[in-house]
Amino acid sequence: FDELVRLGLPVERRIAGERIFTAEDEARSMYVVLSGEIEIVAYGEVLDRVGTGGIFGEMALIDGHPRSATATAAKPSELVA
């Protein structure tokens, strides 16, 4: 993860409960979790919890469709887009 920071990519800090993106948003980036935990929710159900080292948000970039789920910081988190 240090490589991402050394490349000059900005680290985003999110507080618990802060939304990162919402279902139906246009996809502009994917994220790498440097620390913390992100909850991925669709239709009121938790689909996944992404922790340190995980990635999320990539599917909308791949298929070109709007976001299919909402991503929220479940814990204080640091991300790189």
N, C-alpha and C positions, 0 to 999 in steps of 0.2 A: 504493500500500500504506500510505502514511502516513495516509490517511483512515481505514483500519480501526483503526489504533492510536489516532488522535485520537478516534475514537468510544468509546474506552475498552475495546475488546475485548482480552482478555488474550492476550499472545503466549506460545505454548508452545514451549519449547526442548527438542529431542530430540537425544540422542547417537546416533552411528552404531550401527546394530543394534537400536535401541529400537523396539518394536512400538507402533503407534498404534492399530490395531484388528485384530481377527482375523476371518476368515471365520466366519459364523454369528452374530456379535455383532449386537445390536440397534442400529439406526442412530439416533443422537441429534443428529448434526451432520455438516456437510461441512467441508472445510478449504481454506484458501488457503495456498500455500507462499510465505513471505516470503523465505526463503533456504534453500539446501541442495537435497536431492534425496530423493524418496520412491519406494520400489519397491513396486509393486502385484503380488502373486503369487497365483495360484490353481492348485491341483493341481500344485504344484511348478514351474510355469512363470512366468517374469516376463512379465506382460502389458503393463506400462507403467512408465516412469520419469518422475515428475512433478517438474519443476524450478521455479525461481523464477517466480512469476506464475501457475503452474498451480493447478488445483483438483482435488480428488479426494474421494470419499466421497459424492457427490451422488446416485448412482443408487439407493441403498437408501432415501434420503429420498423420492425421486420415486415408486418403485414400492411402497414400504411393506414390502418383504421384508428379511430379515436380510442382513448383509453377504455378498457373494459372493466376496470376496477378502480377503487380508491385506495391510495397509499397514505398511511398516517403513521407518525412516529409513536410507537408504543412505549418507548423509553427515550430519554435524551439521546440524540444520535448525531453522528457526524457522517456526512455523505460527500461523494464526489460525483458530479454529473458528467 
